[in-house]
């Protein structure tokens, strides 16, 4: 008898299940990592923003104030023809303060060089380069080479580079905080333009009220930029910052400065500026004091909003990391548990199919060929879910004929009693040709003359293959 071919090599059920379940698990882990990375990126950017802000803001604000004062005293000193010793002494003191804060700004920018973007680093470098040229500006002023307009443009170039650098160097991740920061920057620029306009007017007052045409052009441009920045400042501010801005710009002092600027623009160029020096200077000092008193509140509002944003981002990071990790672990637990159960089910199904194909079906076919009655449901009962065919009590082979009850010879059909060969082929002494199975009940299809004589005493017209021949006549 030929041996059965070896079973084909198939992938194990465990490896197949791992391959199927690993893909959604990896997808979930990748989604968790992506969400956590975005949240972590926002936290890192917020921390960088806070570090840069805390490191640079104090020195930069102080430098902007002292630089504006140096510009104003420079224009006044030039207006006096560089002959006023008191103004020169005040200018020297302001220059010393500017140098102190300029050194602090250089150190603070260097300390956060790795926390800003490449574009911001380039802008900061340009600002430091402009600031490094401050000595040349002073030398030109002291020598009389620069006029009021030239000196004003030189100082304004440093201020423009400063605000241009910090406008893109501190981009917060929160849109509300970003708008508030841009509003604060607009307020700083508006204050600088207002200070520039005041410096031009004070320079003209120092020159006996005469303002040259280039200075008038600069005044008109400066007032226009001032009004533009004030509009942007209010448009970007939240209600809290708007209230602070109103305490600065909705005051009689600022309205008096603005009225003087408009009168100078509308007045003739060959006439002295229509402003009283004492009144104008008092209004300028009042406005400056209002700015200094309220700027600290603006910084406090930005710091509080930044702290709120930091707490919110940290909470989001903890939730994204914790809940995502919990979801991944839960998925791993569920996949392992149900994967094992499914692996057992598939293994049992595979073993049952192999057992049926290699053992039960061949035995069943052999018994059918031997002419036995076979109960298919009893031989191959339905398999229960989760139960291995090996765990079930396998159907035992039929007991020997001596252990099975048999009918006495008198109870057997005559055909079976008369046919020794037929009865001897049955396992339990019962003639297969007299059992009434469909295999033996086929009507005789031959001519009547050829029908055997044993047919007359038997209910059968043909002898099944198991009988092996014609029985004796009854």
C-alpha positions as a printed Julia matrix, in Angstrom:
474×3 Matrix{Float64}:
   0.0     0.0     0.0
   1.42    3.37   -0.97
   2.29    5.65    1.87
   0.4     8.92    2.29
   2.15   11.97    0.88
   3.69   14.24    3.51
   1.52   17.15    4.53
   2.34   20.42    2.8
   4.47   22.86    4.71
   2.23   25.6     6.01
   2.84   28.64    8.19
   2.05   28.09   11.85
  -1.19   29.49   13.2
   0.7    31.52   15.77
   2.86   33.23   13.15
  -0.18   33.92   10.97
  -2.11   35.47   13.85
   0.87   37.56   14.88
   1.16   38.86   11.31
  -2.54   39.72   11.18
  -2.76   41.34   14.62
   0.57   43.13   14.49
  -0.48   45.48   11.68
  -3.36   47.21   13.56
  -1.25   47.26   16.71
   1.6    48.99   14.9
  -0.88   51.42   13.33
  -2.26   52.3    16.75
   1.24   52.72   18.15
   2.23   54.93   15.21
  -0.87   57.1    15.7
  -0.09   57.4    19.39
   3.51   58.36   18.64
   2.4    60.93   16.06
  -0.06   62.56   18.48
   2.47   62.57   21.29
   5.17   64.02   19.03
   2.92   66.91   17.96
   2.01   67.69   21.55
   5.62   67.36   22.65
   6.69   69.7    19.84
   4.25   72.33   21.06
   5.57   71.96   24.61
   9.16   72.33   23.42
   8.34   75.42   21.35
   6.53   76.95   24.29
   9.5    76.3    26.56
  11.83   77.85   24.0
   9.55   80.86   23.75
   9.58   81.32   27.51
  13.35   80.92   27.75
  14.0    83.4    24.93
  11.45   85.85   26.3
  12.82   85.7    29.83
  16.43   85.97   28.66
  16.09   88.78   26.11
  13.06   90.88   27.02
  14.43   92.79   30.06
  17.61   93.96   28.37
  15.91   94.68   25.05
  13.17   96.81   26.64
  15.75   98.79   28.61
  17.88   99.25   25.48
  14.9   100.51   23.49
  14.14  103.12   26.14
  17.73  104.36   26.5
  18.29  104.32   22.73
  15.19  106.47   22.24
  16.47  108.88   24.89
  19.89  109.08   23.25
  18.26  109.85   19.92
  16.21  112.66   21.47
  19.19  114.25   23.26
  21.29  113.92   20.1
  18.74  115.85   18.04
  18.41  118.5    20.77
  22.18  118.87   21.02
  22.46  119.18   17.23
  19.64  121.75   17.35
  21.7   123.87   19.72
  24.62  123.78   17.31
  26.53  121.39   19.65
  27.15  124.28   22.03
  24.97  123.41   25.03
  27.12  121.92   27.79
  24.16  120.74   29.94
  22.62  118.91   26.99
  25.98  117.39   26.16
  26.37  116.14   29.75
  22.93  114.54   29.65
  23.74  113.0    26.28
  26.94  111.51   27.68
  25.06  109.93   30.6
  22.43  108.46   28.29
  25.14  107.03   26.04
  26.68  105.28   29.01
  23.35  103.66   29.86
  22.92  102.63   26.23
  26.32  100.95   26.22
  25.46   99.02   29.39
  22.2    97.66   28.03
  23.72   97.01   24.6
  26.29   94.68   26.22
  23.49   92.95   28.12
  21.52   92.47   24.89
  24.53   90.92   23.15
  25.01   88.47   25.99
  21.34   87.5    26.17
  21.09   86.94   22.42
  24.21   84.78   22.46
  22.8    82.67   25.33
  19.69   81.7    23.33
  21.33   81.32   19.94
  20.42   77.64   19.7
  16.75   78.17   20.59
  15.74   80.33   17.62
  15.27   79.49   13.98
  17.8    80.14   11.24
  15.81   83.1     9.91
  15.51   84.6    13.37
  19.22   84.06   13.98
  19.98   85.97   10.78
  17.71   88.85   11.81
  19.27   88.96   15.26
  22.7    89.08   13.65
  21.62   92.05   11.55
  20.35   93.8    14.66
  23.64   93.23   16.47
  25.52   94.51   13.41
  23.44   97.71   13.43
  24.0    98.04   17.16
  27.75   97.63   16.66
  27.69  100.72   14.39
  26.52  102.92   17.25
  30.04  104.21   17.81
  30.29  105.45   14.23
  26.96  107.25   14.58
  28.17  109.03   17.72
  31.44  109.99   16.06
  29.6   111.51   13.09
  27.3   113.41   15.46
  30.15  114.72   17.62
  32.13  115.84   14.58
  29.16  117.63   13.06
  29.17  115.41    9.96
  25.59  114.27   10.54
  22.59  116.56   10.46
  19.5   116.02   12.56
  17.83  114.05    9.75
  20.91  111.84    9.2
  21.27  111.13   12.91
  17.56  110.38   13.21
  17.73  107.89   10.34
  20.84  106.22   11.82
  19.21  105.66   15.23
  15.91  104.63   13.62
  17.75  101.97   11.58
  18.92  100.3    14.82
  15.42  100.39   16.27
  13.88   99.0    13.06
  16.39   96.12   13.04
  15.56   95.41   16.68
  11.81   95.15   16.19
  12.24   93.33   12.88
  14.32   90.67   14.63
  12.06   90.13   17.62
   8.89   90.16   15.55
   9.83   86.76   14.07
  12.15   85.46   16.78
   9.41   84.76   19.32
   6.62   82.88   17.55
   4.44   81.3    20.27
   2.54   78.13   19.4
  -0.8    79.43   20.72
  -2.68   81.73   18.32
  -4.1    83.9    21.12
  -0.7    84.4    22.7
   0.76   85.08   19.26
  -1.77   87.86   18.63
  -1.11   89.32   22.06
   2.64   89.26   21.41
   2.22   90.95   18.05
   0.01   93.57   19.69
   2.68   94.25   22.31
   5.31   94.59   19.57
   3.03   97.0    17.7
   2.68   99.02   20.91
   6.45   99.16   21.25
   6.85  100.36   17.69
   4.09  102.94   18.18
   5.86  104.19   21.27
   9.14  104.38   19.34
   7.56  106.34   16.48
   5.91  108.67   18.98
   9.27  109.17   20.65
  10.85  109.86   17.26
   8.24  112.49   16.44
   8.76  114.11   19.84
  12.54  114.11   19.28
  12.13  115.84   15.91
   9.9   118.52   17.46
  12.24  119.03   20.42
  15.18  119.31   18.02
  13.32  122.0    16.11
  12.44  123.83   19.34
  16.14  123.74   20.33
  16.91  125.36   16.96
  14.65  128.34   17.81
  11.56  126.63   16.39
  12.92  126.14   12.89
  12.49  122.75   11.27
  14.27  122.0     8.01
  12.37  120.47    5.14
  14.02  117.02    5.47
  13.01  117.01    9.11
   9.43  117.89    8.19
   9.34  114.96    5.77
  10.67  112.65    8.47
   8.05  113.98   10.9
   5.21  113.28    8.47
   6.5   109.76    7.83
   6.99  109.08   11.51
   3.51  110.31   12.47
   2.01  108.14    9.72
   3.85  105.05   10.97
   2.85  105.93   14.52
  -0.85  106.03   13.65
  -0.57  102.79   11.66
   1.04  100.91   14.54
  -1.52  102.23   17.0
  -4.29  100.9    14.77
  -2.62   97.47   14.57
  -2.03   97.53   18.31
  -5.72   97.92   19.12
  -6.8    95.51   16.4
  -4.64   92.64   17.72
  -5.12   93.26   21.45
  -7.45   91.32   23.72
  -9.8    93.21   26.09
  -7.26   93.28   28.93
  -4.51   94.75   26.77
  -6.96   97.14   25.11
  -7.79   98.65   28.5
  -4.08   99.2    29.17
  -3.5   100.78   25.77
  -6.36  103.18   26.33
  -4.74  104.34   29.56
  -1.69  105.29   27.48
  -3.08  106.68   24.23
  -6.52  107.93   25.29
  -4.99  110.54   27.57
  -4.78  114.35   27.35
  -0.99  114.15   27.18
  -0.94  112.0    24.07
  -3.79  113.92   22.47
  -1.81  117.15   23.04
   1.29  115.65   21.38
  -0.78  114.44   18.44
  -2.4   117.88   18.01
   1.03  119.56   17.96
   2.31  117.12   15.35
  -0.71  117.78   13.14
  -0.29  121.53   13.46
   3.37  121.31   12.45
   2.5   119.2     9.41
  -0.17  121.65    8.36
   1.94  124.78    9.05
   4.22  126.55    6.58
   7.79  125.31    6.26
   9.41  128.75    6.67
   7.73  129.52    9.99
   8.65  128.29   13.48
   6.78  125.26   14.72
   3.53  126.24   16.51
   4.43  124.7    19.89
   5.32  126.04   23.31
   8.52  124.32   24.47
   7.5   124.04   28.14
   4.01  122.78   27.39
   5.2   120.32   24.77
   7.97  118.96   26.98
   5.56  118.53   29.9
   3.16  116.58   27.71
   6.02  114.42   26.43
   7.19  113.63   29.98
   3.65  112.78   31.08
   3.22  110.45   28.11
   6.55  108.77   28.82
   5.63  108.23   32.46
   2.31  106.69   31.42
   4.12  104.34   29.08
   6.57  103.2    31.76
   3.77  102.64   34.27
   1.63  100.51   31.98
   4.26   98.59   30.06
   4.95   96.43   33.09
   1.29   95.43   33.18
   1.5    94.41   29.54
   4.42   92.14   30.4
   2.47   90.66   33.32
  -0.46   89.84   31.06
   1.8    88.14   28.54
   3.54   86.19   31.31
   0.22   85.0    32.76
  -1.04   83.92   29.34
   2.22   82.13   28.66
   1.97   80.27   32.0
  -1.61   79.25   31.24
  -0.54   77.98   27.83
   2.35   76.03   29.36
   0.05   74.31   31.84
  -2.44   73.49   29.11
   0.24   72.03   26.84
   1.68   69.92   29.65
  -1.8    68.6    30.44
  -2.33   67.72   26.79
   1.04   65.99   26.7
   0.26   63.91   29.78
  -3.15   62.95   28.42
  -1.82   62.07   24.98
   1.05   60.04   26.39
  -0.93   58.35   29.19
  -4.14   57.57   27.33
  -2.25   56.56   24.21
  -0.03   54.19   26.16
  -3.05   52.76   27.96
  -4.79   52.18   24.63
  -1.73   50.42   23.22
  -1.36   48.21   26.3
  -5.08   47.38   26.28
  -4.86   46.48   22.6
  -1.86   44.25   23.28
  -3.73   42.5    26.11
  -6.86   41.96   24.02
  -4.89   40.76   21.0
  -2.81   38.34   23.06
  -5.85   36.92   24.85
  -8.09   36.51   21.85
  -5.13   35.58   19.66
  -4.37   32.62   21.87
  -7.99   31.56   21.86
  -8.23   31.92   18.11
  -4.97   30.03   17.69
  -6.39   27.1    19.69
  -9.54   27.14   17.59
  -7.6    27.13   14.34
  -5.21   24.46   15.57
  -8.09   22.23   16.62
  -9.8    22.76   13.3
  -6.61   21.9    11.44
  -6.0    18.78   13.54
  -9.61   17.67   13.08
  -9.37   18.08    9.31
  -6.07   16.17    9.24
  -7.5    13.39   11.4
 -10.6    13.13    9.25
  -8.58   13.07    6.05
  -5.86   10.67    7.23
  -7.71    8.37    9.67
 -11.48    8.51    9.83
 -12.32    8.86    6.16
 -10.04    5.99    5.03
 -11.43    3.75    7.81
 -14.98    4.72    6.88
 -14.38    3.98    3.21
 -12.81    0.64    4.1
 -15.8    -0.34    6.2
 -18.21    0.7     3.46
 -16.25   -1.4     1.0
 -16.53   -4.29    3.45
 -20.3    -4.04    3.28
 -20.91   -2.84    6.82
 -23.67   -0.57    7.96
 -22.08    2.76    8.95
 -23.74    5.56   10.89
 -22.03    8.67    9.51
 -23.23   10.92   12.35
 -21.87    8.5    14.92
 -18.61    8.0    13.07
 -18.05   11.76   12.53
 -19.95   13.77   15.13
 -19.93   17.56   14.79
 -16.95   19.17   16.44
 -17.59   21.48   19.4
 -16.0    24.94   19.35
 -12.77   25.12   21.26
 -12.52   21.34   21.7
  -9.63   19.49   20.22
 -10.35   16.23   18.46
  -7.71   14.66   20.64
  -9.53   15.82   23.76
 -12.75   14.14   22.75
 -13.31   10.49   23.39
 -12.63    9.04   20.0
 -15.04    6.56   18.63
 -13.66    3.22   19.45
 -13.53    0.55   16.74
 -16.39   -1.9    16.58
 -16.06   -4.67   19.11
 -15.34   -8.14   17.82
 -18.21  -10.23   16.65
 -18.17  -12.33   19.75
 -18.91   -9.27   21.88
 -21.87   -8.11   19.85
 -25.32   -9.64   20.21
 -26.38  -11.7    17.24
 -29.65  -13.15   16.29
 -30.1   -16.89   16.52
 -29.96  -18.76   13.27
 -33.68  -19.43   13.41
 -34.33  -15.69   13.37
 -32.22  -15.11   10.33
 -33.7   -15.14    6.82
 -33.65  -18.43    4.98
 -31.29  -17.05    2.46
 -28.77  -16.24    5.17
 -29.15  -19.67    6.79
 -28.71  -21.43    3.47
 -25.74  -19.33    2.41
 -22.67  -20.34    4.38
 -20.34  -18.23    2.32
 -22.5   -15.19    2.58
 -22.85  -15.39    6.33
 -19.18  -16.05    6.76
 -18.29  -12.75    5.15
 -20.19  -10.76    7.79
 -18.26   -9.68   10.85
 -21.01  -10.63   13.26
 -22.6   -13.6    11.55
 -25.31  -11.71    9.8
 -25.58  -12.11    6.05
 -25.09   -8.78    4.28
 -27.33  -10.04    1.49
 -30.26  -10.36    3.87
 -29.98   -7.11    5.83
 -32.33   -5.13    3.67
 -29.8    -2.45    2.71
 -30.2    -0.57   -0.49
 -27.12   -2.24   -1.89
 -28.89   -5.64   -1.83
 -32.41   -4.61   -2.79
 -31.83   -3.91   -6.43
 -34.58   -5.68   -8.48
 -33.54   -8.47  -10.79
 -33.05   -6.94  -14.22
 -32.2   -10.05  -16.2
 -34.52  -12.34  -18.18
 -36.8   -14.48  -16.01
 -35.32  -17.66  -17.45
 -31.93  -16.78  -16.08
 -33.1   -15.95  -12.53
 -31.4   -18.26  -10.05
 -33.42  -20.77   -8.12
 -32.45  -19.26   -4.75
 -34.4   -16.17   -5.59
 -37.65  -18.02   -4.93
 -36.8   -18.46   -1.28
 -35.16  -15.12   -0.81
 -36.34  -11.59   -0.82
 -33.36  -10.62   -2.9
 -32.94  -10.82   -6.64
 -29.22  -10.13   -6.79
 -26.37  -11.05   -4.57
 -24.28   -8.07   -3.31
 -20.52   -8.14   -3.87
 -19.87   -9.03   -0.26
 -21.73  -12.34   -0.62
 -19.16  -13.48   -3.11
 -21.36  -15.82   -5.16
 -24.73  -17.6    -5.53
 -26.03  -19.25   -2.36
 -27.45  -22.66   -2.32
 -31.05  -23.17   -3.28
 -33.48  -23.25   -0.41
